[in-house]
Amino acid sequence: MVVTFNTTGLQRVDETTWVHPGTGDWITQKVTNSPLGEPAWLEDVSAMRRNLAAGYARMGCLIEAEPVVLGGVRGVCQVVKAPIPNAPSGQVFMANIFLAKADRYVMFGCSAAEKGVTGMREATIMATLGVGLDGWLLPHPYAPEVTGALPFHRGDDPAWDAQFPDHPLSRVRAWVRWATATATVDPGFAALPEFAPGGAAPGAGSGR
């Protein structure tokens, strides 16, 4: 594996997928042997964020895109929410760390879905803030002109995670902190030439 991490307590599904038996959260790792298809990356974080916000709007909403370091290698973590496929309600939250090199990239990610009664985090925060829908919804911080399949709102703020540690969004953010603190990256992959955007179609090969 390109990324090595502690799998204690996880159930292995296949060569690239693990599941946490307690939460049902999925951890995946996928290597793609082609350049990452993004027109902007770490050389222009603002442009990268705008592009990602527009790209993810079709499926849900990009919550945040942050430069990270995993196993000593620079990358980008994308936290996203989307409707649960084929479900009447509920959302799935994904934190995907992309490590991009000139001719390949690895996606190391965690996904967590709402279960049971959904929307409790949002309802509680709305009541705490004393706001209605007009005060709840926010323009996207990376691309205010973008309207996503799911809205960006005050409940996405990481400041609320400590109050809702079991919420799927809080869990995937906690996973990012754990992964960046403990995972290691294969030295051979780390030594490859860095990814330089250019020439690929926006969104191609980005996991969206």
PyMOL CGO cylinders between C-alpha atoms (Angstrom):
from pymol import cmd
from pymol.cgo import CYLINDER

trace = [
    CYLINDER, 0.00, 0.00, 0.00, 1.12, 3.54, -0.67, 0.3, 1, 1, 1, 1, 1, 1,
    CYLINDER, 1.12, 3.54, -0.67, -0.34, 4.69, 2.65, 0.3, 1, 1, 1, 1, 1, 1,
    CYLINDER, -0.34, 4.69, 2.65, 0.21, 2.48, 5.69, 0.3, 1, 1, 1, 1, 1, 1,
    CYLINDER, 0.21, 2.48, 5.69, -2.01, 2.99, 8.73, 0.3, 1, 1, 1, 1, 1, 1,
    CYLINDER, -2.01, 2.99, 8.73, -3.12, 1.18, 11.88, 0.3, 1, 1, 1, 1, 1, 1,
    CYLINDER, -3.12, 1.18, 11.88, -5.96, -1.17, 10.98, 0.3, 1, 1, 1, 1, 1, 1,
    CYLINDER, -5.96, -1.17, 10.98, -6.53, -2.48, 14.52, 0.3, 1, 1, 1, 1, 1, 1,
    CYLINDER, -6.53, -2.48, 14.52, -10.25, -2.89, 15.14, 0.3, 1, 1, 1, 1, 1, 1,
    CYLINDER, -10.25, -2.89, 15.14, -11.15, -2.53, 11.46, 0.3, 1, 1, 1, 1, 1, 1,
    CYLINDER, -11.15, -2.53, 11.46, -12.64, -5.27, 9.30, 0.3, 1, 1, 1, 1, 1, 1,
    CYLINDER, -12.64, -5.27, 9.30, -11.01, -5.68, 5.91, 0.3, 1, 1, 1, 1, 1, 1,
    CYLINDER, -11.01, -5.68, 5.91, -13.50, -5.85, 3.06, 0.3, 1, 1, 1, 1, 1, 1,
    CYLINDER, -13.50, -5.85, 3.06, -11.01, -6.15, 0.20, 0.3, 1, 1, 1, 1, 1, 1,
    CYLINDER, -11.01, -6.15, 0.20, -7.50, -5.01, -0.72, 0.3, 1, 1, 1, 1, 1, 1,
    CYLINDER, -7.50, -5.01, -0.72, -8.47, -1.33, -0.66, 0.3, 1, 1, 1, 1, 1, 1,
    CYLINDER, -8.47, -1.33, -0.66, -11.39, -1.11, 1.78, 0.3, 1, 1, 1, 1, 1, 1,
    CYLINDER, -11.39, -1.11, 1.78, -11.94, -1.42, 5.52, 0.3, 1, 1, 1, 1, 1, 1,
    CYLINDER, -11.94, -1.42, 5.52, -15.01, -0.88, 7.70, 0.3, 1, 1, 1, 1, 1, 1,
    CYLINDER, -15.01, -0.88, 7.70, -15.32, 0.07, 11.36, 0.3, 1, 1, 1, 1, 1, 1,
    CYLINDER, -15.32, 0.07, 11.36, -17.71, -2.47, 12.92, 0.3, 1, 1, 1, 1, 1, 1,
    CYLINDER, -17.71, -2.47, 12.92, -18.95, -0.04, 15.57, 0.3, 1, 1, 1, 1, 1, 1,
    CYLINDER, -18.95, -0.04, 15.57, -19.79, 2.98, 13.43, 0.3, 1, 1, 1, 1, 1, 1,
    CYLINDER, -19.79, 2.98, 13.43, -20.07, 1.46, 9.96, 0.3, 1, 1, 1, 1, 1, 1,
    CYLINDER, -20.07, 1.46, 9.96, -17.61, 4.06, 8.66, 0.3, 1, 1, 1, 1, 1, 1,
    CYLINDER, -17.61, 4.06, 8.66, -15.64, 3.06, 5.56, 0.3, 1, 1, 1, 1, 1, 1,
    CYLINDER, -15.64, 3.06, 5.56, -11.95, 3.68, 4.96, 0.3, 1, 1, 1, 1, 1, 1,
    CYLINDER, -11.95, 3.68, 4.96, -10.65, 3.34, 1.42, 0.3, 1, 1, 1, 1, 1, 1,
    CYLINDER, -10.65, 3.34, 1.42, -7.36, 3.72, -0.37, 0.3, 1, 1, 1, 1, 1, 1,
    CYLINDER, -7.36, 3.72, -0.37, -7.12, 3.85, -4.15, 0.3, 1, 1, 1, 1, 1, 1,
    CYLINDER, -7.12, 3.85, -4.15, -4.14, 4.47, -6.40, 0.3, 1, 1, 1, 1, 1, 1,
    CYLINDER, -4.14, 4.47, -6.40, -4.83, 5.79, -9.90, 0.3, 1, 1, 1, 1, 1, 1,
    CYLINDER, -4.83, 5.79, -9.90, -2.04, 5.47, -12.42, 0.3, 1, 1, 1, 1, 1, 1,
    CYLINDER, -2.04, 5.47, -12.42, -2.76, 8.68, -14.31, 0.3, 1, 1, 1, 1, 1, 1,
    CYLINDER, -2.76, 8.68, -14.31, -2.29, 12.36, -13.48, 0.3, 1, 1, 1, 1, 1, 1,
    CYLINDER, -2.29, 12.36, -13.48, -4.81, 14.06, -11.24, 0.3, 1, 1, 1, 1, 1, 1,
    CYLINDER, -4.81, 14.06, -11.24, -7.23, 15.94, -13.47, 0.3, 1, 1, 1, 1, 1, 1,
    CYLINDER, -7.23, 15.94, -13.47, -7.41, 19.26, -11.65, 0.3, 1, 1, 1, 1, 1, 1,
    CYLINDER, -7.41, 19.26, -11.65, -6.53, 22.57, -13.35, 0.3, 1, 1, 1, 1, 1, 1,
    CYLINDER, -6.53, 22.57, -13.35, -5.33, 24.11, -10.06, 0.3, 1, 1, 1, 1, 1, 1,
    CYLINDER, -5.33, 24.11, -10.06, -3.78, 22.51, -7.01, 0.3, 1, 1, 1, 1, 1, 1,
    CYLINDER, -3.78, 22.51, -7.01, -1.45, 23.55, -4.21, 0.3, 1, 1, 1, 1, 1, 1,
    CYLINDER, -1.45, 23.55, -4.21, 0.18, 26.24, -6.35, 0.3, 1, 1, 1, 1, 1, 1,
    CYLINDER, 0.18, 26.24, -6.35, -3.11, 28.19, -6.25, 0.3, 1, 1, 1, 1, 1, 1,
    CYLINDER, -3.11, 28.19, -6.25, -5.26, 27.10, -3.32, 0.3, 1, 1, 1, 1, 1, 1,
    CYLINDER, -5.26, 27.10, -3.32, -7.99, 29.71, -3.91, 0.3, 1, 1, 1, 1, 1, 1,
    CYLINDER, -7.99, 29.71, -3.91, -8.49, 28.60, -7.53, 0.3, 1, 1, 1, 1, 1, 1,
    CYLINDER, -8.49, 28.60, -7.53, -8.40, 24.94, -6.47, 0.3, 1, 1, 1, 1, 1, 1,
    CYLINDER, -8.40, 24.94, -6.47, -11.11, 25.57, -3.89, 0.3, 1, 1, 1, 1, 1, 1,
    CYLINDER, -11.11, 25.57, -3.89, -13.34, 27.38, -6.39, 0.3, 1, 1, 1, 1, 1, 1,
    CYLINDER, -13.34, 27.38, -6.39, -12.99, 24.57, -8.91, 0.3, 1, 1, 1, 1, 1, 1,
    CYLINDER, -12.99, 24.57, -8.91, -13.70, 21.88, -6.33, 0.3, 1, 1, 1, 1, 1, 1,
    CYLINDER, -13.70, 21.88, -6.33, -16.74, 23.75, -4.96, 0.3, 1, 1, 1, 1, 1, 1,
    CYLINDER, -16.74, 23.75, -4.96, -18.21, 23.96, -8.46, 0.3, 1, 1, 1, 1, 1, 1,
    CYLINDER, -18.21, 23.96, -8.46, -17.39, 20.33, -9.23, 0.3, 1, 1, 1, 1, 1, 1,
    CYLINDER, -17.39, 20.33, -9.23, -18.87, 18.87, -6.05, 0.3, 1, 1, 1, 1, 1, 1,
    CYLINDER, -18.87, 18.87, -6.05, -22.01, 21.04, -6.33, 0.3, 1, 1, 1, 1, 1, 1,
    CYLINDER, -22.01, 21.04, -6.33, -23.45, 18.52, -8.77, 0.3, 1, 1, 1, 1, 1, 1,
    CYLINDER, -23.45, 18.52, -8.77, -23.46, 15.72, -6.19, 0.3, 1, 1, 1, 1, 1, 1,
    CYLINDER, -23.46, 15.72, -6.19, -23.80, 17.61, -2.92, 0.3, 1, 1, 1, 1, 1, 1,
    CYLINDER, -23.80, 17.61, -2.92, -21.54, 20.24, -1.36, 0.3, 1, 1, 1, 1, 1, 1,
    CYLINDER, -21.54, 20.24, -1.36, -17.85, 20.72, -0.70, 0.3, 1, 1, 1, 1, 1, 1,
    CYLINDER, -17.85, 20.72, -0.70, -17.54, 21.68, 2.96, 0.3, 1, 1, 1, 1, 1, 1,
    CYLINDER, -17.54, 21.68, 2.96, -13.82, 22.37, 3.01, 0.3, 1, 1, 1, 1, 1, 1,
    CYLINDER, -13.82, 22.37, 3.01, -10.64, 21.77, 1.04, 0.3, 1, 1, 1, 1, 1, 1,
    CYLINDER, -10.64, 21.77, 1.04, -7.48, 22.12, 3.10, 0.3, 1, 1, 1, 1, 1, 1,
    CYLINDER, -7.48, 22.12, 3.10, -3.79, 21.53, 2.35, 0.3, 1, 1, 1, 1, 1, 1,
    CYLINDER, -3.79, 21.53, 2.35, -2.48, 18.75, 4.60, 0.3, 1, 1, 1, 1, 1, 1,
    CYLINDER, -2.48, 18.75, 4.60, 0.68, 16.75, 5.13, 0.3, 1, 1, 1, 1, 1, 1,
    CYLINDER, 0.68, 16.75, 5.13, 0.30, 12.96, 5.28, 0.3, 1, 1, 1, 1, 1, 1,
    CYLINDER, 0.30, 12.96, 5.28, 3.34, 10.87, 6.05, 0.3, 1, 1, 1, 1, 1, 1,
    CYLINDER, 3.34, 10.87, 6.05, 5.56, 13.80, 5.13, 0.3, 1, 1, 1, 1, 1, 1,
    CYLINDER, 5.56, 13.80, 5.13, 3.88, 14.26, 1.73, 0.3, 1, 1, 1, 1, 1, 1,
    CYLINDER, 3.88, 14.26, 1.73, 1.87, 17.38, 0.87, 0.3, 1, 1, 1, 1, 1, 1,
    CYLINDER, 1.87, 17.38, 0.87, -1.70, 16.85, -0.27, 0.3, 1, 1, 1, 1, 1, 1,
    CYLINDER, -1.70, 16.85, -0.27, -5.24, 18.17, -0.08, 0.3, 1, 1, 1, 1, 1, 1,
    CYLINDER, -5.24, 18.17, -0.08, -8.08, 16.96, 2.13, 0.3, 1, 1, 1, 1, 1, 1,
    CYLINDER, -8.08, 16.96, 2.13, -11.56, 17.43, 0.68, 0.3, 1, 1, 1, 1, 1, 1,
    CYLINDER, -11.56, 17.43, 0.68, -14.52, 17.16, 3.08, 0.3, 1, 1, 1, 1, 1, 1,
    CYLINDER, -14.52, 17.16, 3.08, -17.79, 16.68, 1.22, 0.3, 1, 1, 1, 1, 1, 1,
    CYLINDER, -17.79, 16.68, 1.22, -21.44, 15.92, 1.97, 0.3, 1, 1, 1, 1, 1, 1,
    CYLINDER, -21.44, 15.92, 1.97, -23.95, 14.25, -0.33, 0.3, 1, 1, 1, 1, 1, 1,
    CYLINDER, -23.95, 14.25, -0.33, -27.40, 12.64, -0.07, 0.3, 1, 1, 1, 1, 1, 1,
    CYLINDER, -27.40, 12.64, -0.07, -27.27, 8.96, 0.87, 0.3, 1, 1, 1, 1, 1, 1,
    CYLINDER, -27.27, 8.96, 0.87, -27.85, 7.09, -2.41, 0.3, 1, 1, 1, 1, 1, 1,
    CYLINDER, -27.85, 7.09, -2.41, -31.26, 5.46, -2.76, 0.3, 1, 1, 1, 1, 1, 1,
    CYLINDER, -31.26, 5.46, -2.76, -32.40, 6.66, 0.68, 0.3, 1, 1, 1, 1, 1, 1,
    CYLINDER, -32.40, 6.66, 0.68, -35.39, 8.91, 1.44, 0.3, 1, 1, 1, 1, 1, 1,
    CYLINDER, -35.39, 8.91, 1.44, -33.34, 11.12, 3.76, 0.3, 1, 1, 1, 1, 1, 1,
    CYLINDER, -33.34, 11.12, 3.76, -29.93, 11.48, 5.37, 0.3, 1, 1, 1, 1, 1, 1,
    CYLINDER, -29.93, 11.48, 5.37, -26.48, 12.47, 4.26, 0.3, 1, 1, 1, 1, 1, 1,
    CYLINDER, -26.48, 12.47, 4.26, -23.10, 10.83, 3.88, 0.3, 1, 1, 1, 1, 1, 1,
    CYLINDER, -23.10, 10.83, 3.88, -19.96, 12.76, 4.78, 0.3, 1, 1, 1, 1, 1, 1,
    CYLINDER, -19.96, 12.76, 4.78, -16.61, 12.02, 3.13, 0.3, 1, 1, 1, 1, 1, 1,
    CYLINDER, -16.61, 12.02, 3.13, -13.08, 13.15, 3.94, 0.3, 1, 1, 1, 1, 1, 1,
    CYLINDER, -13.08, 13.15, 3.94, -10.72, 12.27, 1.09, 0.3, 1, 1, 1, 1, 1, 1,
    CYLINDER, -10.72, 12.27, 1.09, -7.01, 13.00, 1.23, 0.3, 1, 1, 1, 1, 1, 1,
    CYLINDER, -7.01, 13.00, 1.23, -5.43, 13.26, -2.22, 0.3, 1, 1, 1, 1, 1, 1,
    CYLINDER, -5.43, 13.26, -2.22, -1.66, 12.87, -2.61, 0.3, 1, 1, 1, 1, 1, 1,
    CYLINDER, -1.66, 12.87, -2.61, -0.82, 13.78, -6.20, 0.3, 1, 1, 1, 1, 1, 1,
    CYLINDER, -0.82, 13.78, -6.20, 2.36, 13.06, -8.09, 0.3, 1, 1, 1, 1, 1, 1,
    CYLINDER, 2.36, 13.06, -8.09, 3.24, 13.79, -11.72, 0.3, 1, 1, 1, 1, 1, 1,
    CYLINDER, 3.24, 13.79, -11.72, 1.92, 10.54, -13.18, 0.3, 1, 1, 1, 1, 1, 1,
    CYLINDER, 1.92, 10.54, -13.18, -0.31, 9.08, -10.45, 0.3, 1, 1, 1, 1, 1, 1,
    CYLINDER, -0.31, 9.08, -10.45, -2.20, 9.88, -7.29, 0.3, 1, 1, 1, 1, 1, 1,
    CYLINDER, -2.20, 9.88, -7.29, -3.58, 8.15, -4.21, 0.3, 1, 1, 1, 1, 1, 1,
    CYLINDER, -3.58, 8.15, -4.21, -6.90, 8.86, -2.54, 0.3, 1, 1, 1, 1, 1, 1,
    CYLINDER, -6.90, 8.86, -2.54, -7.06, 7.88, 1.14, 0.3, 1, 1, 1, 1, 1, 1,
    CYLINDER, -7.06, 7.88, 1.14, -10.48, 8.52, 2.58, 0.3, 1, 1, 1, 1, 1, 1,
    CYLINDER, -10.48, 8.52, 2.58, -13.15, 7.94, 5.20, 0.3, 1, 1, 1, 1, 1, 1,
    CYLINDER, -13.15, 7.94, 5.20, -16.92, 8.06, 4.69, 0.3, 1, 1, 1, 1, 1, 1,
    CYLINDER, -16.92, 8.06, 4.69, -19.60, 8.14, 7.38, 0.3, 1, 1, 1, 1, 1, 1,
    CYLINDER, -19.60, 8.14, 7.38, -23.37, 8.12, 6.87, 0.3, 1, 1, 1, 1, 1, 1,
    CYLINDER, -23.37, 8.12, 6.87, -26.20, 9.36, 9.06, 0.3, 1, 1, 1, 1, 1, 1,
    CYLINDER, -26.20, 9.36, 9.06, -28.32, 6.64, 10.63, 0.3, 1, 1, 1, 1, 1, 1,
    CYLINDER, -28.32, 6.64, 10.63, -31.65, 6.66, 12.43, 0.3, 1, 1, 1, 1, 1, 1,
    CYLINDER, -31.65, 6.66, 12.43, -33.16, 10.09, 13.04, 0.3, 1, 1, 1, 1, 1, 1,
    CYLINDER, -33.16, 10.09, 13.04, -31.32, 12.54, 10.79, 0.3, 1, 1, 1, 1, 1, 1,
    CYLINDER, -31.32, 12.54, 10.79, -30.85, 16.29, 11.02, 0.3, 1, 1, 1, 1, 1, 1,
    CYLINDER, -30.85, 16.29, 11.02, -30.48, 16.46, 14.81, 0.3, 1, 1, 1, 1, 1, 1,
    CYLINDER, -30.48, 16.46, 14.81, -27.18, 18.37, 14.64, 0.3, 1, 1, 1, 1, 1, 1,
    CYLINDER, -27.18, 18.37, 14.64, -28.69, 20.95, 12.33, 0.3, 1, 1, 1, 1, 1, 1,
    CYLINDER, -28.69, 20.95, 12.33, -31.90, 21.35, 14.33, 0.3, 1, 1, 1, 1, 1, 1,
    CYLINDER, -31.90, 21.35, 14.33, -30.05, 21.74, 17.62, 0.3, 1, 1, 1, 1, 1, 1,
    CYLINDER, -30.05, 21.74, 17.62, -27.62, 24.31, 16.22, 0.3, 1, 1, 1, 1, 1, 1,
    CYLINDER, -27.62, 24.31, 16.22, -30.45, 26.30, 14.61, 0.3, 1, 1, 1, 1, 1, 1,
    CYLINDER, -30.45, 26.30, 14.61, -32.26, 26.41, 17.94, 0.3, 1, 1, 1, 1, 1, 1,
    CYLINDER, -32.26, 26.41, 17.94, -29.07, 27.39, 19.79, 0.3, 1, 1, 1, 1, 1, 1,
    CYLINDER, -29.07, 27.39, 19.79, -28.37, 30.22, 17.35, 0.3, 1, 1, 1, 1, 1, 1,
    CYLINDER, -28.37, 30.22, 17.35, -32.02, 31.26, 17.20, 0.3, 1, 1, 1, 1, 1, 1,
    CYLINDER, -32.02, 31.26, 17.20, -31.98, 31.58, 13.42, 0.3, 1, 1, 1, 1, 1, 1,
    CYLINDER, -31.98, 31.58, 13.42, -34.45, 30.63, 10.72, 0.3, 1, 1, 1, 1, 1, 1,
    CYLINDER, -34.45, 30.63, 10.72, -33.69, 29.22, 7.32, 0.3, 1, 1, 1, 1, 1, 1,
    CYLINDER, -33.69, 29.22, 7.32, -32.64, 32.62, 5.96, 0.3, 1, 1, 1, 1, 1, 1,
    CYLINDER, -32.64, 32.62, 5.96, -29.99, 32.98, 8.67, 0.3, 1, 1, 1, 1, 1, 1,
    CYLINDER, -29.99, 32.98, 8.67, -28.97, 29.34, 8.48, 0.3, 1, 1, 1, 1, 1, 1,
    CYLINDER, -28.97, 29.34, 8.48, -27.95, 29.04, 4.85, 0.3, 1, 1, 1, 1, 1, 1,
    CYLINDER, -27.95, 29.04, 4.85, -24.70, 30.69, 3.78, 0.3, 1, 1, 1, 1, 1, 1,
    CYLINDER, -24.70, 30.69, 3.78, -23.04, 31.49, 0.46, 0.3, 1, 1, 1, 1, 1, 1,
    CYLINDER, -23.04, 31.49, 0.46, -20.29, 29.02, -0.25, 0.3, 1, 1, 1, 1, 1, 1,
    CYLINDER, -20.29, 29.02, -0.25, -17.06, 30.46, 1.19, 0.3, 1, 1, 1, 1, 1, 1,
    CYLINDER, -17.06, 30.46, 1.19, -14.99, 29.35, -1.80, 0.3, 1, 1, 1, 1, 1, 1,
    CYLINDER, -14.99, 29.35, -1.80, -17.46, 30.17, -4.57, 0.3, 1, 1, 1, 1, 1, 1,
    CYLINDER, -17.46, 30.17, -4.57, -20.41, 32.35, -3.48, 0.3, 1, 1, 1, 1, 1, 1,
    CYLINDER, -20.41, 32.35, -3.48, -22.00, 32.09, -6.91, 0.3, 1, 1, 1, 1, 1, 1,
    CYLINDER, -22.00, 32.09, -6.91, -22.26, 28.28, -6.70, 0.3, 1, 1, 1, 1, 1, 1,
    CYLINDER, -22.26, 28.28, -6.70, -25.52, 26.60, -5.65, 0.3, 1, 1, 1, 1, 1, 1,
    CYLINDER, -25.52, 26.60, -5.65, -25.03, 22.96, -4.76, 0.3, 1, 1, 1, 1, 1, 1,
    CYLINDER, -25.03, 22.96, -4.76, -27.33, 19.98, -4.61, 0.3, 1, 1, 1, 1, 1, 1,
    CYLINDER, -27.33, 19.98, -4.61, -26.95, 20.42, -0.85, 0.3, 1, 1, 1, 1, 1, 1,
    CYLINDER, -26.95, 20.42, -0.85, -26.55, 23.85, 0.76, 0.3, 1, 1, 1, 1, 1, 1,
    CYLINDER, -26.55, 23.85, 0.76, -23.58, 25.15, 2.71, 0.3, 1, 1, 1, 1, 1, 1,
    CYLINDER, -23.58, 25.15, 2.71, -24.81, 26.19, 6.18, 0.3, 1, 1, 1, 1, 1, 1,
    CYLINDER, -24.81, 26.19, 6.18, -23.78, 27.20, 9.68, 0.3, 1, 1, 1, 1, 1, 1,
    CYLINDER, -23.78, 27.20, 9.68, -23.91, 23.63, 10.95, 0.3, 1, 1, 1, 1, 1, 1,
    CYLINDER, -23.91, 23.63, 10.95, -20.92, 22.71, 8.77, 0.3, 1, 1, 1, 1, 1, 1,
    CYLINDER, -20.92, 22.71, 8.77, -18.62, 24.83, 10.97, 0.3, 1, 1, 1, 1, 1, 1,
    CYLINDER, -18.62, 24.83, 10.97, -16.01, 22.62, 12.73, 0.3, 1, 1, 1, 1, 1, 1,
    CYLINDER, -16.01, 22.62, 12.73, -16.55, 24.67, 15.88, 0.3, 1, 1, 1, 1, 1, 1,
    CYLINDER, -16.55, 24.67, 15.88, -19.66, 22.51, 16.51, 0.3, 1, 1, 1, 1, 1, 1,
    CYLINDER, -19.66, 22.51, 16.51, -17.86, 19.16, 16.21, 0.3, 1, 1, 1, 1, 1, 1,
    CYLINDER, -17.86, 19.16, 16.21, -16.93, 18.92, 19.89, 0.3, 1, 1, 1, 1, 1, 1,
    CYLINDER, -16.93, 18.92, 19.89, -20.62, 19.27, 20.83, 0.3, 1, 1, 1, 1, 1, 1,
    CYLINDER, -20.62, 19.27, 20.83, -21.57, 16.50, 18.38, 0.3, 1, 1, 1, 1, 1, 1,
    CYLINDER, -21.57, 16.50, 18.38, -18.63, 14.05, 18.47, 0.3, 1, 1, 1, 1, 1, 1,
    CYLINDER, -18.63, 14.05, 18.47, -20.71, 11.13, 17.17, 0.3, 1, 1, 1, 1, 1, 1,
    CYLINDER, -20.71, 11.13, 17.17, -22.07, 12.98, 14.15, 0.3, 1, 1, 1, 1, 1, 1,
    CYLINDER, -22.07, 12.98, 14.15, -20.68, 11.65, 10.83, 0.3, 1, 1, 1, 1, 1, 1,
    CYLINDER, -20.68, 11.65, 10.83, -19.15, 15.04, 9.94, 0.3, 1, 1, 1, 1, 1, 1,
    CYLINDER, -19.15, 15.04, 9.94, -17.35, 15.18, 13.28, 0.3, 1, 1, 1, 1, 1, 1,
    CYLINDER, -17.35, 15.18, 13.28, -16.15, 11.60, 12.81, 0.3, 1, 1, 1, 1, 1, 1,
    CYLINDER, -16.15, 11.60, 12.81, -14.63, 12.14, 9.39, 0.3, 1, 1, 1, 1, 1, 1,
    CYLINDER, -14.63, 12.14, 9.39, -12.85, 15.29, 10.60, 0.3, 1, 1, 1, 1, 1, 1,
    CYLINDER, -12.85, 15.29, 10.60, -11.53, 13.31, 13.60, 0.3, 1, 1, 1, 1, 1, 1,
    CYLINDER, -11.53, 13.31, 13.60, -10.33, 10.63, 11.17, 0.3, 1, 1, 1, 1, 1, 1,
    CYLINDER, -10.33, 10.63, 11.17, -8.38, 13.26, 9.21, 0.3, 1, 1, 1, 1, 1, 1,
    CYLINDER, -8.38, 13.26, 9.21, -6.58, 14.38, 12.37, 0.3, 1, 1, 1, 1, 1, 1,
    CYLINDER, -6.58, 14.38, 12.37, -5.76, 10.78, 13.23, 0.3, 1, 1, 1, 1, 1, 1,
    CYLINDER, -5.76, 10.78, 13.23, -4.61, 9.90, 9.71, 0.3, 1, 1, 1, 1, 1, 1,
    CYLINDER, -4.61, 9.90, 9.71, -2.35, 12.91, 9.28, 0.3, 1, 1, 1, 1, 1, 1,
    CYLINDER, -2.35, 12.91, 9.28, -0.80, 12.28, 12.71, 0.3, 1, 1, 1, 1, 1, 1,
    CYLINDER, -0.80, 12.28, 12.71, -0.17, 8.53, 12.36, 0.3, 1, 1, 1, 1, 1, 1,
    CYLINDER, -0.17, 8.53, 12.36, -0.17, 7.30, 8.74, 0.3, 1, 1, 1, 1, 1, 1,
    CYLINDER, -0.17, 7.30, 8.74, 3.03, 6.77, 6.75, 0.3, 1, 1, 1, 1, 1, 1,
    CYLINDER, 3.03, 6.77, 6.75, 3.65, 6.98, 3.01, 0.3, 1, 1, 1, 1, 1, 1,
    CYLINDER, 3.65, 6.98, 3.01, 5.80, 4.66, 0.91, 0.3, 1, 1, 1, 1, 1, 1,
    CYLINDER, 5.80, 4.66, 0.91, 9.17, 6.39, 0.33, 0.3, 1, 1, 1, 1, 1, 1,
    CYLINDER, 9.17, 6.39, 0.33, 9.12, 5.41, -3.34, 0.3, 1, 1, 1, 1, 1, 1,
    CYLINDER, 9.12, 5.41, -3.34, 5.84, 7.24, -3.86, 0.3, 1, 1, 1, 1, 1, 1,
    CYLINDER, 5.84, 7.24, -3.86, 7.00, 10.22, -1.80, 0.3, 1, 1, 1, 1, 1, 1,
    CYLINDER, 7.00, 10.22, -1.80, 10.11, 10.59, -3.99, 0.3, 1, 1, 1, 1, 1, 1,
    CYLINDER, 10.11, 10.59, -3.99, 8.17, 10.82, -7.27, 0.3, 1, 1, 1, 1, 1, 1,
    CYLINDER, 8.17, 10.82, -7.27, 8.08, 14.17, -9.12, 0.3, 1, 1, 1, 1, 1, 1,
    CYLINDER, 8.08, 14.17, -9.12, 5.39, 16.54, -7.90, 0.3, 1, 1, 1, 1, 1, 1,
    CYLINDER, 5.39, 16.54, -7.90, 2.09, 17.00, -9.71, 0.3, 1, 1, 1, 1, 1, 1,
    CYLINDER, 2.09, 17.00, -9.71, 1.90, 20.10, -11.92, 0.3, 1, 1, 1, 1, 1, 1,
    CYLINDER, 1.90, 20.10, -11.92, -1.60, 21.01, -13.16, 0.3, 1, 1, 1, 1, 1, 1,
    CYLINDER, -1.60, 21.01, -13.16, -2.21, 21.61, -16.82, 0.3, 1, 1, 1, 1, 1, 1,
    CYLINDER, -2.21, 21.61, -16.82, -3.78, 19.99, -19.83, 0.3, 1, 1, 1, 1, 1, 1,
    CYLINDER, -3.78, 19.99, -19.83, -6.38, 17.79, -18.13, 0.3, 1, 1, 1, 1, 1, 1,
    CYLINDER, -6.38, 17.79, -18.13, -10.10, 18.43, -18.15, 0.3, 1, 1, 1, 1, 1, 1,
    CYLINDER, -10.10, 18.43, -18.15, -11.42, 19.91, -14.87, 0.3, 1, 1, 1, 1, 1, 1,
    CYLINDER, -11.42, 19.91, -14.87, -12.63, 17.24, -12.51, 0.3, 1, 1, 1, 1, 1, 1,
    CYLINDER, -12.63, 17.24, -12.51, -11.24, 14.31, -14.52, 0.3, 1, 1, 1, 1, 1, 1,
    CYLINDER, -11.24, 14.31, -14.52, -9.74, 11.65, -12.31, 0.3, 1, 1, 1, 1, 1, 1,
    CYLINDER, -9.74, 11.65, -12.31, -10.52, 13.60, -9.14, 0.3, 1, 1, 1, 1, 1, 1,
    CYLINDER, -10.52, 13.60, -9.14, -12.78, 10.97, -7.60, 0.3, 1, 1, 1, 1, 1, 1,
    CYLINDER, -12.78, 10.97, -7.60, -15.93, 12.99, -8.19, 0.3, 1, 1, 1, 1, 1, 1,
]
cmd.load_cgo(trace, "trace")
